[in-house]
Amino acid sequence: MSSGGLRKWVAEKWVDIGAPKKNGKYQPCGRSKGSKRAYPKCVPLAKARSMSASQKASAVKRKRAAGNKGPKPTNVRKKSQGKK
């Protein structure tokens, strides 16, 4: 891992791209127990800002389609970029 990789990863501000606010900002990642909010798709804020609207929608759709089958979050694979 690169210099400070895990520490940097943990310290990043994580946001839910599946629930944007009306002013263009994002809600913090996660939800409280018993919340009726949809299953969150969390990414670092820097990544959220660099993603297009269609990339965000696709990521949220894949995450929610996978569902959550246990107490831990479900990871979903990135959409392939057509690499050979």
DSSP file (Angstrom, degrees, kcal/mol; ACC not computed):
  #  RESIDUE AA STRUCTURE BP1 BP2  ACC     N-H-->O    O-->H-N    N-H-->O    O-->H-N    TCO  KAPPA ALPHA  PHI   PSI    X-CA   Y-CA   Z-CA
    1    1 A M              0   0    0      0, 0.0     3,-0.1     0, 0.0     4,-0.0   0.000 360.0 360.0 360.0 149.6    0.0    0.0    0.0
    2    2 A S    >   -     0   0    0      1,-0.2     3,-2.5     2,-0.1     4,-0.3  -0.115 360.0 -60.5 -69.8 171.5    1.2    3.5   -0.7
    3    3 A S  T 3  S-     0   0    0      1,-0.3    -1,-0.2     2,-0.1     5,-0.0  -0.319 124.3  -6.7 -56.3 118.7    2.5    5.9    2.0
    4    4 A G  T 3> S+     0   0    0     -2,-0.1     4,-2.9    -3,-0.1    -1,-0.3   0.711  91.5 148.2  69.2  20.8   -0.3    6.4    4.5
    5    5 A G  H <>  +     0   0    0     -3,-2.5     4,-2.3     1,-0.2     5,-0.1   0.926  69.3  35.3 -56.7 -56.4   -2.7    4.5    2.3
    6    6 A L  H  > S+     0   0    0     -4,-0.3     4,-2.4     2,-0.2     5,-0.2   0.907 119.5  50.0 -69.4 -40.9   -5.0    2.9    4.9
    7    7 A R  H  > S+     0   0    0      1,-0.2     4,-1.9     2,-0.2    -2,-0.2   0.908 113.0  47.5 -62.4 -41.1   -4.8    5.9    7.3
    8    8 A K  H  X S+     0   0    0     -4,-2.9     4,-1.0     2,-0.2    -2,-0.2   0.912 111.0  51.8 -65.6 -42.4   -5.7    8.2    4.4
    9    9 A W  H  < S+     0   0    0     -4,-2.3     3,-0.5    -5,-0.3    -2,-0.2   0.904 111.9  45.7 -60.8 -44.1   -8.6    6.0    3.3
   10   10 A V  H  < S+     0   0    0     -4,-2.4    -1,-0.2     1,-0.2    -2,-0.2   0.857 111.7  52.5 -68.6 -35.4  -10.1    5.9    6.8
   11   11 A A  H  < S+     0   0    0     -4,-1.9    -1,-0.2    -5,-0.2    -2,-0.2   0.628  85.9 108.1 -78.6 -13.4   -9.7    9.7    7.2
   12   12 A E  S  < S-     0   0    0     -4,-1.0     2,-0.7    -3,-0.5    -3,-0.0  -0.253  80.2-109.1 -63.6 152.2  -11.5   10.5    3.9
   13   13 A K        -     0   0    0     15,-0.0    32,-2.7     2,-0.0     2,-0.4  -0.763  35.8-154.5 -84.0 115.8  -15.0   12.0    4.1
   14   14 A W  E     -A   44   0A   0     -2,-0.7    15,-1.7    30,-0.2     2,-0.3  -0.774  14.5-175.8 -96.5 135.1  -17.4    9.3    2.9
   15   15 A V  E     -AB  43  28A   0     28,-2.8    28,-2.2    -2,-0.4     2,-0.8  -0.881  30.0-114.8-129.5 159.6  -20.7   10.4    1.4
   16   16 A D  E >   -AB  42  27A   0     11,-2.5     3,-1.0    -2,-0.3    11,-0.6  -0.845  22.2-172.8 -96.1 109.4  -23.9    8.7    0.1
   17   17 A I  E 3  S+     0   0A   0     24,-2.3    -1,-0.1    -2,-0.8    25,-0.1   0.589  80.3  68.3 -79.4  -8.6  -24.2    9.3   -3.6
   18   18 A G  E 3  S+     0   0A   0     23,-0.5    -1,-0.2     1,-0.2    20,-0.1   0.540 103.3  43.2 -84.3  -7.4  -27.6    7.7   -3.6
   19   19 A A  E <  S+     0   0A   0     -3,-1.0     8,-0.8    22,-0.2    -1,-0.2  -0.517  75.4 177.6-138.1  67.8  -29.2   10.5   -1.6
   20   20 A P  E     - B   0  26A   0      0, 0.0     6,-0.2     0, 0.0     2,-0.1  -0.387  27.4-122.7 -71.3 151.2  -28.0   13.9   -2.9
   21   21 A K    >   -     0   0    0      4,-3.0     3,-1.5     1,-0.1     6,-0.0  -0.470  25.6-108.5 -85.7 165.3  -29.3   17.0   -1.3
   22   22 A K  T 3  S+     0   0    0      1,-0.3    -1,-0.1    -2,-0.1     4,-0.0   0.753 115.8  60.7 -67.4 -24.5  -31.1   19.7   -3.3
   23   23 A N  T 3  S-     0   0    0      1,-0.0    -1,-0.3     2,-0.0     3,-0.1   0.308 122.4-100.4 -88.3  10.6  -28.1   22.1   -3.0
   24   24 A G  S <  S+     0   0    0     -3,-1.5    -2,-0.1     1,-0.3     2,-0.1   0.382  87.7 116.4  90.3  -4.7  -25.7   19.7   -4.7
   25   25 A K        -     0   0    0      1,-0.0    -4,-3.0    -5,-0.0    -1,-0.3  -0.354  59.1-121.7 -89.4 175.6  -24.1   18.4   -1.5
   26   26 A Y  E     -B   20   0A   0     -6,-0.2    -9,-0.1    -2,-0.1     3,-0.1  -0.855  15.0-116.0-120.7 153.3  -24.2   14.9   -0.2
   27   27 A Q  E     -B   16   0A   0     -8,-0.8   -11,-2.5   -11,-0.6    -8,-0.1  -0.537  46.1 -93.4 -78.8 152.6  -25.5   13.3    3.0
   28   28 A P  E     -B   15   0A   0      0, 0.0   -13,-0.3     0, 0.0    -1,-0.1  -0.291  53.4 -89.4 -62.9 155.2  -22.9   11.6    5.2
   29   29 A C  S    S+     0   0    0    -15,-1.7   -15,-0.1    14,-0.1     2,-0.1  -0.281  86.8  25.4 -67.2 149.4  -22.4    7.9    4.6
   30   30 A G        -     0   0    0     -3,-0.1     2,-0.3   -15,-0.1   -14,-0.1  -0.230  68.2-118.8  94.5 178.3  -24.5    5.3    6.5
   31   31 A R        -     0   0    0     -2,-0.1     2,-0.1     9,-0.1     3,-0.1  -0.978  25.6 -99.6-155.0 158.5  -27.9    5.4    8.2
   32   32 A S    >   -     0   0    0     -2,-0.3     3,-2.0     1,-0.1     2,-0.1  -0.407  52.5 -83.0 -81.6 159.8  -29.3    4.9   11.6
   33   33 A K  T 3  S+     0   0    0      1,-0.3    -1,-0.1    -2,-0.1     3,-0.1  -0.379 117.4  17.8 -63.4 132.9  -30.8    1.7   12.8
   34   34 A G  T 3  S+     0   0    0      1,-0.3    -1,-0.3    -2,-0.1     2,-0.1   0.510  88.8 153.5  83.5   4.9  -34.4    1.4   11.7
   35   35 A S    <   -     0   0    0     -3,-2.0    -1,-0.3     1,-0.1    -4,-0.0  -0.387  42.3-148.5 -67.8 143.9  -34.0    4.1    9.1
   36   36 A K        +     0   0    0     -3,-0.1    -1,-0.1    -2,-0.1     3,-0.1   0.409  59.9 120.0 -92.1   0.7  -36.5    4.0    6.2
   37   37 A R  S    S-     0   0    0      1,-0.1    -3,-0.1   -18,-0.0   -18,-0.0  -0.292  73.9 -96.4 -64.2 151.3  -33.9    5.5    3.8
   38   38 A A        -     0   0    0      1,-0.2    -1,-0.1   -20,-0.1   -20,-0.1  -0.203  56.7 -73.3 -63.9 160.2  -32.8    3.4    0.8
   39   39 A Y        -     0   0    0      1,-0.1    -1,-0.2    -3,-0.1     2,-0.1  -0.367  60.8-121.5 -58.2 123.8  -29.7    1.3    1.0
   40   40 A P        -     0   0    0      0, 0.0     2,-0.6     0, 0.0    -1,-0.1  -0.373  14.6-153.1 -76.2 146.4  -26.7    3.8    0.8
   41   41 A K        -     0   0    0     -2,-0.1   -24,-2.3   -11,-0.1   -23,-0.5  -0.954  24.5-162.9-113.2 106.9  -24.0    3.7   -1.8
   42   42 A C  E     +A   16   0A   0     -2,-0.6   -26,-0.2   -26,-0.2   -28,-0.1  -0.772  19.4 157.6-102.5 135.1  -20.9    5.3   -0.1
   43   43 A V  E     -A   15   0A   0    -28,-2.2   -28,-2.8    -2,-0.4   -14,-0.1  -0.952  49.4 -84.0-142.5 159.9  -17.9    6.7   -1.8
   44   44 A P  E  >  -A   14   0A   0      0, 0.0     4,-2.3     0, 0.0     3,-0.4  -0.375  42.1-117.0 -63.3 148.6  -15.2    9.2   -0.8
   45   45 A L  H  > S+     0   0    0    -32,-2.7     4,-2.2     1,-0.2     5,-0.2   0.866 114.8  55.1 -56.3 -40.3  -16.2   12.8   -1.5
   46   46 A A  H  > S+     0   0    0      1,-0.2     4,-1.2   -33,-0.2    -1,-0.2   0.897 109.6  46.9 -62.1 -40.1  -13.4   13.3   -4.0
   47   47 A K  H  > S+     0   0    0     -3,-0.4     4,-0.9     2,-0.2     3,-0.3   0.903 109.7  53.9 -67.1 -41.9  -14.6   10.3   -6.0
   48   48 A A  H >< S+     0   0    0     -4,-2.3     3,-0.5     1,-0.2    -2,-0.2   0.887 108.0  50.3 -60.2 -39.7  -18.2   11.5   -5.9
   49   49 A R  H 3< S+     0   0    0     -4,-2.2    -1,-0.2     1,-0.2    -2,-0.2   0.806 110.1  50.0 -69.3 -28.9  -17.2   14.8   -7.3
   50   50 A S  H 3< S+     0   0    0     -4,-1.2     2,-0.2    -3,-0.3    -1,-0.2   0.590  93.5  92.2 -87.6  -9.7  -15.3   13.2  -10.2
   51   51 A M  S << S-     0   0    0     -4,-0.9     2,-0.1    -3,-0.5    -4,-0.0  -0.601  74.5-126.0 -86.2 144.5  -18.2   10.9  -11.2
   52   52 A S     >  -     0   0    0     -2,-0.2     4,-2.2     1,-0.1     5,-0.2  -0.363  30.0-104.4 -78.5 167.3  -20.7   11.9  -13.9
   53   53 A A  H  > S+     0   0    0      1,-0.2     4,-2.3     2,-0.2     5,-0.2   0.886 122.8  50.0 -60.7 -39.5  -24.4   11.7  -13.1
   54   54 A S  H  > S+     0   0    0      2,-0.2     4,-2.3     1,-0.2    -1,-0.2   0.863 108.6  52.0 -70.0 -34.6  -24.8    8.6  -15.1
   55   55 A Q  H  > S+     0   0    0      2,-0.2     4,-2.3     1,-0.2    -2,-0.2   0.908 111.1  47.9 -65.5 -41.5  -21.9    6.9  -13.3
   56   56 A K  H  X S+     0   0    0     -4,-2.2     4,-2.5     2,-0.2     5,-0.2   0.935 112.2  48.7 -63.3 -46.6  -23.5    7.7  -10.0
   57   57 A A  H  X S+     0   0    0     -4,-2.3     4,-2.3     1,-0.2    -2,-0.2   0.898 112.3  48.8 -61.3 -41.4  -26.9    6.4  -11.1
   58   58 A S  H  X S+     0   0    0     -4,-2.3     4,-2.4     2,-0.2    -1,-0.2   0.909 111.5  49.0 -65.1 -43.2  -25.3    3.2  -12.4
   59   59 A A  H  X S+     0   0    0     -4,-2.3     4,-2.1     2,-0.2    -2,-0.2   0.909 113.0  47.0 -63.9 -42.8  -23.3    2.6   -9.2
   60   60 A V  H  X S+     0   0    0     -4,-2.5     4,-2.5     2,-0.2     5,-0.2   0.904 111.4  51.8 -66.0 -41.3  -26.4    3.2   -7.0
   61   61 A K  H  X S+     0   0    0     -4,-2.3     4,-2.0    -5,-0.2    -2,-0.2   0.915 111.3  46.5 -62.3 -44.5  -28.5    0.9   -9.2
   62   62 A R  H  X S+     0   0    0     -4,-2.4     4,-1.5     2,-0.2    -1,-0.2   0.903 113.0  50.1 -64.3 -41.4  -26.0   -2.0   -9.0
   63   63 A K  H  X S+     0   0    0     -4,-2.1     4,-1.0     1,-0.2    -2,-0.2   0.930 113.7  43.5 -63.7 -47.1  -25.6   -1.6   -5.2
   64   64 A R  H  < S+     0   0    0     -4,-2.5    -1,-0.2     1,-0.2    -2,-0.2   0.833 110.0  56.3 -70.9 -31.9  -29.3   -1.6   -4.5
   65   65 A A  H  < S+     0   0    0     -4,-2.0    -1,-0.2    -5,-0.2    -2,-0.2   0.843 103.7  55.3 -66.7 -32.7  -29.9   -4.5   -6.9
   66   66 A A  H  < S-     0   0    0     -4,-1.5    -1,-0.2    -5,-0.2    -2,-0.2   0.793  95.8-165.6 -70.2 -28.1  -27.4   -6.6   -5.0
   67   67 A G     <  -     0   0    0     -4,-1.0     2,-0.4    -3,-0.2     7,-0.1  -0.112  26.6 -80.0  70.8-174.0  -29.3   -6.0   -1.8
   68   68 A N        +     0   0    0     -4,-0.1    -1,-0.1     5,-0.1    -4,-0.0  -0.951  39.5 177.5-133.0 112.2  -28.0   -6.7    1.7
   69   69 A K        +     0   0    0     -2,-0.4    -1,-0.1     3,-0.1    -2,-0.0   0.269  65.5  12.4 -99.5  10.9  -28.1  -10.3    2.9
   70   70 A G  S    S-     0   0    0      2,-0.4     4,-0.1     1,-0.0     0, 0.0  -0.926  93.1 -74.3-165.3-171.9  -26.4   -9.8    6.3
   71   71 A P  S    S+     0   0    0      0, 0.0    -1,-0.0     0, 0.0    -3,-0.0   0.712 105.8  71.9 -74.3 -18.3  -25.3   -7.4    8.9
   72   72 A K  S    S-     0   0    0      1,-0.1    -2,-0.4     0, 0.0    -3,-0.1  -0.658  95.0 -94.6 -97.0 154.3  -22.3   -6.2    6.9
   73   73 A P        -     0   0    0      0, 0.0     2,-0.5     0, 0.0    -1,-0.1  -0.277  37.7-120.2 -63.2 151.5  -22.4   -4.0    3.8
   74   74 A T        -     0   0    0     -7,-0.1     2,-0.4   -11,-0.1    -7,-0.1  -0.823  20.2-145.8 -95.3 127.9  -22.5   -5.7    0.4
   75   75 A N        -     0   0    0     -2,-0.5     2,-0.4    -9,-0.1     0, 0.0  -0.747  13.5-159.6 -90.7 140.8  -19.7   -4.9   -2.0
   76   76 A V        -     0   0    0     -2,-0.4     2,-0.1   -17,-0.0   -13,-0.1  -0.916  21.4-107.8-120.3 149.6  -20.5   -4.8   -5.7
   77   77 A R        -     0   0    0     -2,-0.4     2,-0.1     1,-0.1     3,-0.1  -0.400  36.2-107.3 -73.2 148.4  -18.1   -5.1   -8.7
   78   78 A K        -     0   0    0      1,-0.1     2,-0.2    -2,-0.1    -1,-0.1  -0.431  41.7 -97.8 -68.7 149.3  -17.3   -2.1  -10.8
   79   79 A K        -     0   0    0     -2,-0.1    -1,-0.1     1,-0.1   -20,-0.0  -0.514  48.1-105.4 -67.4 134.1  -18.8   -2.0  -14.2
   80   80 A S        -     0   0    0     -2,-0.2    -1,-0.1     1,-0.1    -3,-0.0  -0.322  18.6-146.2 -66.0 146.3  -16.2   -3.3  -16.7
   81   81 A Q        -     0   0    0     -3,-0.1    -1,-0.1    -2,-0.0    -2,-0.0   0.189  50.4 -96.0 -98.4  14.4  -14.6   -0.6  -18.9
   82   82 A G        +     0   0    0      1,-0.2     2,-0.1     2,-0.0    -2,-0.1   0.739  67.6 163.7  79.3  23.4  -14.3   -2.9  -21.9
   83   83 A K              0   0    0      1,-0.1    -1,-0.2     0, 0.0    -3,-0.0  -0.470 360.0 360.0 -74.0 145.9  -10.6   -3.8  -21.2
   84   84 A K              0   0    0     -2,-0.1    -1,-0.1     0, 0.0    -2,-0.0   0.358 360.0 360.0-118.6 360.0   -9.2   -6.8  -23.0
